[in-house]
Amino acid sequence: MIPALRSAQTPTTRRIEWLRVVMMFLLLMSFAMYPVELFIIGHWLDTFQSLIPFILTVPGLLFTAWVFFFDRSTPWLRTAFILTMWASIFVGLLGGYYHWIWNMLDVGGVQWNWGYAMEEFHGYRPVLAAMAYTYMGITGLASIYRAE
């Protein structure tokens, strides 16, 4: 991203590249700091499923840093980055769903009526926090979309 910003020729291209740099910077900081938060709260202690965000963070951080600082046009790197972002979206949605289900199971079972489901959306396990990886994947895809 940074090399593309430096080589931008027109004002429009520079603006687009600045937006991409900002999105990629947010993604890089998210991949760097969100696992720290999970580590601090002990998310890695429970089960193998608790380790999945940490496992996804390794390629996410490496590919994001490489694309941000060096090169975004190498085909294998671009494909690996895009696949990692799709995996991040999937892991975030799945994590949010399971947090929600486990919140419902903690208080008496799964019931899909609106009031009960929304009440357990705010339960002990934060559903939106699990979906942070979805945000990270969407931001990554948006930042590399149509970039050469």
Backbone as CSV, one residue per row, in Angstrom:
resi,resn,N_x,N_y,N_z,CA_x,CA_y,CA_z,C_x,C_y,C_z
1,MET,0.809,-1.189,0.000,0.000,0.000,0.000,0.854,1.257,0.000
2,ILE,1.868,1.283,0.799,2.718,2.469,0.858,3.447,2.700,-0.467
3,PRO,4.020,1.651,-1.102,4.617,1.887,-2.423,3.606,2.400,-3.449
4,ALA,2.373,1.909,-3.395,1.344,2.378,-4.330,0.993,3.837,-4.056
5,LEU,0.974,4.222,-2.801,0.701,5.620,-2.456,1.814,6.527,-2.987
6,ARG,3.039,6.098,-2.849,4.167,6.893,-3.342,4.166,7.044,-4.856
7,SER,3.681,6.011,-5.557,3.716,6.059,-7.025,2.432,6.600,-7.642
8,ALA,1.469,7.011,-6.820,0.214,7.554,-7.353,0.489,8.832,-8.135
9,GLN,-0.108,8.927,-9.317,0.178,10.044,-10.224,-0.847,11.177,-10.155
10,THR,-2.118,10.829,-10.035,-3.171,11.850,-10.077,-3.727,12.102,-8.675
11,PRO,-4.377,13.228,-8.466,-4.984,13.498,-7.153,-6.029,12.455,-6.757
12,THR,-6.800,11.995,-7.718,-7.817,10.977,-7.415,-7.165,9.675,-6.977
13,THR,-6.140,9.275,-7.670,-5.430,8.053,-7.312,-4.803,8.191,-5.932
14,ARG,-4.250,9.357,-5.632,-3.663,9.584,-4.305,-4.708,9.481,-3.202
15,ARG,-5.895,10.050,-3.439,-6.975,9.962,-2.438,-7.402,8.519,-2.208
16,ILE,-7.554,7.770,-3.280,-7.944,6.365,-3.157,-6.871,5.582,-2.412
17,GLU,-5.623,5.835,-2.746,-4.540,5.128,-2.066,-4.447,5.523,-0.596
18,TRP,-4.739,6.796,-0.266,-4.766,7.202,1.142,-5.850,6.452,1.903
19,LEU,-7.019,6.312,1.280,-8.096,5.538,1.926,-7.665,4.094,2.157
20,ARG,-7.005,3.523,1.162,-6.524,2.150,1.311,-5.478,2.044,2.410
21,VAL,-4.591,3.019,2.487,-3.567,3.007,3.529,-4.214,3.103,4.911
22,VAL,-5.192,3.973,5.063,-5.876,4.115,6.353,-6.581,2.812,6.726
23,MET,-7.311,2.215,5.788,-8.007,0.956,6.082,-7.011,-0.150,6.421
24,MET,-5.917,-0.224,5.675,-4.930,-1.264,5.925,-4.212,-1.039,7.255
25,PHE,-3.990,0.220,7.615,-3.383,0.519,8.912,-4.308,0.083,10.051
26,LEU,-5.596,0.380,9.929,-6.560,-0.070,10.938,-6.578,-1.591,11.038
27,LEU,-6.504,-2.252,9.895,-6.472,-3.709,9.883,-5.210,-4.236,10.547
28,LEU,-4.080,-3.642,10.245,-2.815,-4.064,10.832,-2.842,-3.900,12.352
29,MET,-3.342,-2.776,12.832,-3.429,-2.560,14.275,-4.433,-3.512,14.926
30,SER,-5.498,-3.834,14.224,-6.475,-4.780,14.758,-5.871,-6.167,14.896
31,PHE,-5.171,-6.620,13.861,-4.529,-7.929,13.936,-3.431,-7.959,14.991
32,ALA,-2.826,-6.813,15.282,-1.772,-6.771,16.290,-2.337,-6.693,17.710
33,MET,-3.415,-5.920,17.916,-3.864,-5.641,19.275,-5.036,-6.487,19.770
34,TYR,-5.901,-6.940,18.869,-7.039,-7.729,19.334,-6.605,-9.035,19.993
35,PRO,-5.604,-9.747,19.462,-5.132,-10.943,20.167,-4.532,-10.624,21.540
36,VAL,-3.947,-9.445,21.695,-3.427,-9.056,23.004,-4.574,-8.957,24.002
37,GLU,-5.666,-8.351,23.569,-6.838,-8.263,24.445,-7.364,-9.660,24.789
38,LEU,-7.449,-10.525,23.794,-7.920,-11.887,24.056,-6.993,-12.617,25.016
39,PHE,-5.701,-12.390,24.897,-4.743,-13.012,25.795,-4.925,-12.491,27.219
40,ILE,-5.128,-11.189,27.352,-5.286,-10.588,28.682,-6.524,-11.129,29.389
41,ILE,-7.615,-11.309,28.655,-8.837,-11.808,29.294,-8.849,-13.323,29.429
42,GLY,-7.801,-13.993,28.962,-7.701,-15.438,29.128,-8.522,-16.242,28.151
43,HIS,-8.784,-15.701,26.984,-9.614,-16.385,25.991,-8.981,-17.676,25.505
44,TRP,-7.698,-17.801,25.596,-6.976,-18.948,25.079,-6.987,-20.123,26.041
45,LEU,-7.545,-19.962,27.232,-7.469,-21.011,28.248,-8.542,-22.079,28.137
46,ASP,-9.675,-21.788,27.545,-10.839,-22.655,27.663,-10.745,-23.922,26.819
47,THR,-10.812,-23.792,25.529,-10.884,-24.951,24.638,-10.059,-24.677,23.386
48,PHE,-10.019,-25.673,22.506,-9.339,-25.475,21.224,-10.007,-24.359,20.427
49,GLN,-11.333,-24.274,20.498,-12.035,-23.220,19.767,-11.584,-21.835,20.222
50,SER,-11.150,-21.721,21.464,-10.666,-20.437,21.969,-9.342,-20.041,21.342
51,LEU,-8.625,-21.005,20.794,-7.335,-20.716,20.160,-7.475,-20.270,18.700
52,ILE,-8.628,-20.492,18.093,-8.801,-20.195,16.666,-8.475,-18.741,16.322
53,PRO,-8.910,-17.743,17.101,-8.522,-16.362,16.758,-7.006,-16.158,16.767
54,PHE,-6.311,-16.819,17.675,-4.856,-16.677,17.725,-4.203,-17.330,16.512
55,ILE,-4.723,-18.471,16.111,-4.183,-19.167,14.938,-4.395,-18.324,13.686
56,LEU,-5.564,-17.721,13.545,-5.858,-16.881,12.384,-5.042,-15.593,12.381
57,THR,-4.655,-15.130,13.547,-3.901,-13.887,13.652,-2.522,-13.990,13.012
58,VAL,-1.900,-15.158,13.076,-0.535,-15.289,12.548,-0.482,-14.971,11.049
59,PRO,-1.244,-15.691,10.194,-1.184,-15.300,8.780,-1.802,-13.926,8.526
60,GLY,-2.814,-13.571,9.301,-3.436,-12.262,9.109,-2.456,-11.128,9.331
61,LEU,-1.693,-11.201,10.395,-0.718,-10.152,10.692,0.421,-10.148,9.675
62,LEU,0.917,-11.321,9.328,2.028,-11.396,8.371,1.629,-10.884,6.988
63,PHE,0.507,-11.378,6.462,0.081,-10.953,5.120,-0.290,-9.481,5.091
64,THR,-0.937,-8.996,6.155,-1.320,-7.582,6.199,-0.088,-6.688,6.238
65,ALA,0.889,-7.045,7.045,2.116,-6.245,7.109,2.836,-6.254,5.765
66,TRP,2.894,-7.416,5.125,3.585,-7.508,3.834,2.885,-6.646,2.785
67,VAL,1.541,-6.759,2.727,0.781,-5.972,1.753,0.888,-4.481,2.075
68,PHE,0.877,-4.134,3.345,0.925,-2.725,3.744,2.273,-2.090,3.422
69,PHE,3.361,-2.756,3.771,4.676,-2.143,3.646,5.385,-2.416,2.320
70,PHE,5.108,-3.555,1.687,5.934,-3.946,0.553,5.186,-4.085,-0.765
71,ASP,4.336,-5.080,-0.882,3.835,-5.448,-2.200,2.411,-5.985,-2.083
72,ARG,1.562,-5.541,-2.971,0.200,-6.077,-2.971,-0.158,-6.738,-4.298
73,SER,0.765,-6.782,-5.242,0.429,-7.282,-6.571,0.960,-8.675,-6.866
74,THR,1.781,-9.248,-6.008,2.252,-10.614,-6.212,1.053,-11.559,-6.127
75,PRO,0.816,-12.383,-7.156,-0.407,-13.194,-7.176,-0.584,-14.118,-5.969
76,TRP,0.466,-14.820,-5.548,0.288,-15.743,-4.424,-0.005,-14.993,-3.134
77,LEU,0.630,-13.833,-2.945,0.408,-13.043,-1.739,-1.005,-12.465,-1.723
78,ARG,-1.420,-11.953,-2.854,-2.775,-11.399,-2.971,-3.825,-12.464,-2.689
79,THR,-3.636,-13.662,-3.255,-4.573,-14.770,-3.026,-4.567,-15.190,-1.559
80,ALA,-3.387,-15.309,-0.973,-3.296,-15.697,0.436,-3.945,-14.642,1.334
81,PHE,-3.736,-13.367,1.028,-4.338,-12.288,1.807,-5.860,-12.350,1.714
82,ILE,-6.379,-12.503,0.499,-7.829,-12.559,0.310,-8.426,-13.775,1.019
83,LEU,-7.778,-14.932,0.917,-8.270,-16.125,1.619,-8.248,-15.942,3.135
84,THR,-7.212,-15.288,3.631,-7.143,-15.023,5.068,-8.255,-14.074,5.502
85,MET,-8.573,-13.090,4.681,-9.653,-12.167,5.028,-11.009,-12.888,5.022
86,TRP,-11.228,-13.774,4.037,-12.466,-14.552,4.035,-12.530,-15.474,5.247
87,ALA,-11.405,-16.060,5.626,-11.370,-16.897,6.833,-11.684,-16.058,8.067
88,SER,-11.189,-14.837,8.102,-11.471,-13.949,9.223,-12.959,-13.619,9.309
89,ILE,-13.582,-13.366,8.176,-15.027,-13.107,8.160,-15.780,-14.322,8.692
90,PHE,-15.428,-15.492,8.205,-16.094,-16.721,8.621,-15.898,-16.980,10.118
91,VAL,-14.669,-16.837,10.601,-14.379,-17.070,12.017,-15.132,-16.066,12.891
92,GLY,-15.195,-14.819,12.472,-15.921,-13.818,13.242,-17.411,-14.106,13.325
93,LEU,-18.015,-14.471,12.201,-19.446,-14.799,12.207,-19.725,-16.045,13.034
94,LEU,-18.890,-17.051,12.864,-19.072,-18.287,13.621,-18.857,-18.050,15.116
95,GLY,-17.840,-17.261,15.457,-17.596,-16.943,16.864,-18.748,-16.163,17.475
96,GLY,-19.275,-15.195,16.742,-20.431,-14.448,17.238,-21.638,-15.341,17.445
97,TYR,-21.877,-16.243,16.498,-23.006,-17.174,16.615,-22.851,-18.067,17.844
98,TYR,-21.658,-18.630,18.029,-21.458,-19.515,19.182,-21.489,-18.758,20.497
99,HIS,-20.979,-17.535,20.549,-21.114,-16.743,21.771,-22.590,-16.542,22.099
100,TRP,-23.378,-16.255,21.093,-24.804,-16.026,21.289,-25.503,-17.298,21.782
101,ILE,-25.206,-18.422,21.134,-25.811,-19.694,21.545,-25.400,-20.047,22.969
102,TRP,-24.120,-19.897,23.295,-23.652,-20.231,24.649,-24.263,-19.302,25.680
103,ASN,-24.491,-18.038,25.331,-25.194,-17.142,26.251,-26.602,-17.646,26.525
104,MET,-27.292,-18.109,25.482,-28.645,-18.628,25.668,-28.625,-19.914,26.491
105,LEU,-27.668,-20.781,26.242,-27.592,-22.042,26.991,-27.284,-21.806,28.465
106,ASP,-26.596,-20.731,28.795,-26.266,-20.422,30.185,-27.499,-20.110,31.016
107,VAL,-28.555,-19.600,30.402,-29.720,-19.157,31.179,-30.958,-20.018,30.985
108,GLY,-30.896,-21.040,30.167,-32.075,-21.890,30.096,-32.393,-22.452,28.737
109,GLY,-31.522,-22.381,27.825,-31.777,-23.013,26.541,-31.969,-22.030,25.408
110,VAL,-31.888,-22.570,24.205,-31.999,-21.762,23.002,-33.471,-21.540,22.683
111,GLN,-33.856,-20.282,22.601,-35.204,-19.905,22.198,-35.049,-18.775,21.186
112,TRP,-35.708,-18.924,20.056,-35.508,-17.952,18.994,-36.613,-16.899,18.938
113,ASN,-37.233,-16.579,20.068,-38.137,-15.435,20.015,-37.318,-14.166,20.200
114,TRP,-37.806,-13.076,19.666,-37.019,-11.851,19.528,-36.504,-11.317,20.865
115,GLY,-37.362,-11.164,21.838,-36.971,-10.561,23.112,-35.902,-11.369,23.826
116,TYR,-36.102,-12.671,23.894,-35.146,-13.546,24.575,-33.801,-13.557,23.855
117,ALA,-33.840,-13.698,22.530,-32.597,-13.756,21.754,-31.815,-12.448,21.869
118,MET,-32.503,-11.320,21.841,-31.814,-10.035,21.943,-31.265,-9.811,23.356
119,GLU,-31.963,-10.300,24.354,-31.469,-10.175,25.720,-30.163,-10.954,25.898
120,GLU,-30.094,-12.120,25.300,-28.883,-12.939,25.418,-27.788,-12.495,24.457
121,PHE,-28.105,-11.610,23.548,-27.089,-11.014,22.684,-26.081,-10.242,23.530
122,HIS,-26.536,-9.738,24.669,-25.700,-8.940,25.569,-25.257,-9.750,26.777
123,GLY,-25.181,-11.055,26.652,-24.864,-11.924,27.777,-23.407,-11.890,28.184
124,TYR,-23.013,-12.905,28.913,-21.665,-13.006,29.480,-20.586,-13.014,28.399
125,ARG,-20.846,-13.704,27.306,-19.881,-13.755,26.201,-20.269,-12.683,25.169
126,PRO,-19.413,-11.730,24.912,-19.782,-10.623,24.022,-19.845,-11.056,22.553
127,VAL,-21.020,-10.963,21.979,-21.232,-11.396,20.596,-20.512,-10.472,19.621
128,LEU,-20.624,-9.167,19.819,-19.992,-8.234,18.896,-18.470,-8.273,18.988
129,ALA,-17.935,-8.593,20.146,-16.476,-8.713,20.254,-15.980,-9.876,19.411
130,ALA,-16.731,-10.970,19.388,-16.337,-12.100,18.549,-16.408,-11.736,17.075
131,MET,-17.302,-10.831,16.745,-17.449,-10.440,15.349,-16.438,-9.375,14.916
132,ALA,-15.507,-9.018,15.784,-14.456,-8.077,15.389,-13.625,-8.656,14.250
133,TYR,-13.460,-9.977,14.235,-12.717,-10.587,13.139,-13.479,-10.456,11.817
134,THR,-14.793,-10.383,11.878,-15.571,-10.127,10.665,-15.264,-8.729,10.136
135,TYR,-15.228,-7.767,11.026,-14.863,-6.396,10.624,-13.475,-6.380,10.004
136,MET,-12.552,-7.116,10.610,-11.179,-7.123,10.101,-11.132,-7.709,8.688
137,GLY,-11.863,-8.787,8.455,-11.886,-9.390,7.121,-12.515,-8.480,6.082
138,ILE,-13.605,-7.836,6.443,-14.275,-6.925,5.509,-13.377,-5.725,5.197
139,THR,-12.713,-5.189,6.212,-11.797,-4.073,5.990,-10.644,-4.486,5.075
140,GLY,-10.112,-5.679,5.280,-9.037,-6.159,4.430,-9.468,-6.325,2.976
141,LEU,-10.651,-6.913,2.778,-11.151,-7.081,1.416,-11.425,-5.731,0.763
142,ALA,-11.971,-4.796,1.536,-12.261,-3.471,0.976,-10.976,-2.734,0.612
143,SER,-9.922,-2.934,1.383,-8.691,-2.207,1.115,-7.922,-2.767,-0.081
144,ILE,-8.130,-4.015,-0.431,-7.378,-4.575,-1.555,-8.238,-4.714,-2.809
145,TYR,-9.529,-4.434,-2.698,-10.440,-4.575,-3.828,-10.004,-3.682,-4.987
146,ARG,-9.846,-4.274,-6.147,-9.507,-3.593,-7.387,-8.153,-2.887,-7.351
147,ALA,-7.355,-3.186,-6.354,-6.015,-2.600,-6.326,-5.088,-3.480,-7.150
148,GLU,-4.170,-2.873,-7.821,-3.240,-3.650,-8.668,-1.917,-3.834,-7.963
